[in-house]
Amino acid sequence: MSRRHSQPSHHKSPHELRLWAIVDSLVTDVSEKAAYLAFAQELMYAQRRSERPGRSESRGQRPESRVAGYTPEPIKRIVMKWFQRGLSGRLMWLIGQEVLGGG
């Protein structure tokens, strides 16, 4: 049985490196960076998933309800989940602007 090891930093994808840079620039408490990175990863995944062609129509949502390439409902759920886990709303807002807005 093989063990799963995290990749060395030189093998991380450009997206992963971008998320690390965003979180590192905004979060000063080293002990909280992992949680904010997980939040940023979840946001990025939700955005990518909702940007797939035909995604809004297949879920019964009107195409005009899409804002900036993603539907807000999954994003709201993600933000609420992490807010309830104790993350700062201000930091989540700043990270969200960078991740979803392209910074």
BELQUI-V119814 format. One record per pair of residues at least 4 apart in sequence whose C-alpha atoms are under 6 Angstrom apart, sorted by the first residue. I is the first residue (numbers start at 1). GAP is how many residues later the second one is. If there is no record, write none. Layout:
I,GAP + I,GAP
This chain:
7,4 + 20,4 + 23,4 + 33,4 + 45,4 + 47,23 + 50,5 + 50,20 + 51,18 + 51,19 + 56,5 + 57,4 + 66,4 + 66,5 + 79,4 + 82,5 + 83,4 + 92,4 + 96,4 + 97,4 + 98,4 + 98,5
